[in-house]
């Protein structure tokens, strides 16, 4: 059975791309390129699913909001 997950991708101060899967607790990885990141995040998802027995945190991803604060 094919499942789909939302992946949040950020770039850190050192230039690494960091991927987080909100639906799977503790599921994240990093890489220097987006291509490498996508391969690694698929592996991370598979590992998280194995550890959790195929389940997820039960949460549903809604979206992202960017908020500016300060002056």
Secondary structure per residue as TSV (DSSP state, phi and psi in degrees):
chain	resnum	aa	ss	phi	psi
A	1	X	-	360.0	127.7
A	2	X	-	-86.1	131.5
A	3	X	-	-121.9	151.4
A	4	X	-	-117.3	143.4
A	5	X	-	-132.6	147.6
A	6	X	-	-81.2	139.6
A	7	X	-	-126.6	124.6
A	8	X	E	-93.6	126.9
A	9	X	E	-117.8	127.8
A	10	X	E	-128.7	164.0
A	11	X	E	-117.0	124.3
A	12	X	-	-85.4	178.6
A	13	X	T	-64.2	-23.2
A	14	X	T	-91.4	2.1
A	15	X	S	91.1	3.3
A	16	X	-	-81.3	143.8
A	17	X	E	-87.1	134.4
A	18	X	E	-121.9	128.1
A	19	X	E	-113.2	136.0
A	20	X	E	-129.6	137.9
A	21	X	-	-110.1	101.3
A	22	X	T	-58.6	-32.5
A	23	X	T	-72.7	-16.3
A	24	X	S	-120.1	110.6
A	25	X	T	-56.1	127.6
A	26	X	T	76.5	11.5
A	27	X	-	-94.1	103.4
A	28	X	E	-155.8	159.7
A	29	X	E	-157.9	174.2
A	30	X	E	-145.8	159.8
A	31	X	E	-162.2	163.9
A	32	X	S	-76.6	-29.4
A	33	X	S	-123.5	158.5
A	34	X	H	-66.1	-36.8
A	35	X	H	-60.7	-48.2
A	36	X	H	-64.6	-37.6
A	37	X	H	-61.6	-43.7
A	38	X	H	-64.6	-37.8
A	39	X	H	-64.9	-44.3
A	40	X	H	-67.8	-37.7
A	41	X	H	-69.7	-33.8
A	42	X	H	-62.7	-42.9
A	43	X	H	-63.7	-41.8
A	44	X	H	-63.3	-41.0
A	45	X	H	-61.9	-46.7
A	46	X	H	-59.9	-42.0
A	47	X	H	-65.4	-43.3
A	48	X	H	-62.9	-39.9
A	49	X	H	-65.5	-38.2
A	50	X	H	-62.5	-44.0
A	51	X	H	-67.7	-41.4
A	52	X	H	-84.6	-0.8
A	53	X	T	74.1	26.5
A	54	X	T	90.2	-4.1
A	55	X	-	-89.9	178.4
A	56	X	-	-133.8	178.7
A	57	X	-	-69.2	-10.7
A	58	X	S	87.7	-11.1
A	59	X	-	-77.8	156.8
A	60	X	-	-117.6	125.0
A	61	X	-	-65.9	130.5
A	62	X	-	-105.9	-45.4
A	63	X	-	160.6	-176.2
A	64	X	-	-118.7	148.0
A	65	X	-	-134.4	130.2
A	66	X	-	-98.8	128.2
A	67	X	-	-126.0	131.1
A	68	X	-	-97.7	134.9
A	69	X	-	-130.7	159.2
A	70	X	-	91.0	-167.4
A	71	X	-	-103.0	360.0
